[in-house]
Amino acid sequence: MSSNSGNALQLGADQRLIAEKLRCGEVAAQKQFLRQYAPGVFQLVVRIVDNQQDAEELTQDTLLRAIRSIDRYDSAQATLATWVQRIAYRLAINHLRDHRRTAIYLEELPESTIPSDSELSAFFGEDTNYRVEQLLQALDHLPPDEQTLVHLFYYDDLPLHDIAYIIEAPPGTIATRLHRIRQKLYHLIQKNPQL
């Protein structure tokens, strides 16, 4: 057995143990859970809501909700971290329904401006500091749910099945949405070179 699979087994066992202790109401387990999962939850939520105070409140709400509903956690479906991120994602998206920002949706763009797959590959294959800066600025124009997908896949390096669990969508849908986001980013940069 490789050390990576051994580490994954240990991590899974640790998460199941924390979950079991939470189910028993152990205060020490609650403190450990909060210390261990609060940073990741906050990181996810602040990307979505883009307001530190709201993100802090939503992080607390997420962790409290996770502790209260720990009986619903099923280690066969997801890791404890992924399950908690799913709760965080739901709360953050629900929060956004009352606090919408102006964003560009691909469906609103003229069909003629949507790039081909080869144009996308060439465009995103350019690895220059200028291109990276353009992409980071263009990300700010995406709706929060799309920004979250980009972060989960490209920055957090989560596999599609984990993202699918968090977002509650099939992996194929996530892959399609990521492709469409790349098209939108291309469009934003091509039409707004000042980005």
C-alpha positions, 0 to 999 in steps of 0.5 A: 500500500502506498503512503498516499493511500495509507494517509487517505485511509487514516484521514477517513478514519479520523473524520469518521471518529470526529463525526462519531464523537460529534454525534455523542456531543463531545465538547472536545470534538466540537472544538477540534471540528471548529479548529479543523474546518473553519478555515476551509469553510471561510475560504469557500464562503468569502469567495462567494459572498465577497464580504468578510463580515457576512462570510464570518457569520455564514462560516459560523452558521455552517459549522453550527448547522454541521454539528447539529445535523451530524447524524445526516453525515454519511462517510460513504457519500463524501468526506467530512470536509466535502460534506461541510463545504456542501452546507457552506455552499448552500448557505452562501448561495442562499445568502446571495439571493438577497444580495445580487451583484451585476454579473455577465451570463453566457446565455446573454452573449451573442452566439457569434462571440462564443469561442470555439474549443481550439480558440479557447485552448490557444487562449488559455495556453498562453502563460504570461503574467499579463494573461493571468492578470486579465483572467483574475480581473475577468473572474470578478465579473462572473456570478459568485456561483461560477467564481466558486466553481473556478476556485474549487476546480482550479485553485482547490484542485478538487475532483469533479465528483467532490465538486458535484457533491458540494454543488449538488449537480452531476459531474458532467454538468460541472464539466460543462459549466466549467467549459462555458465559464472558460468561454465567458472568460475568453469573451470578457477578455477579448471584448474588454482588453483593459482587463 
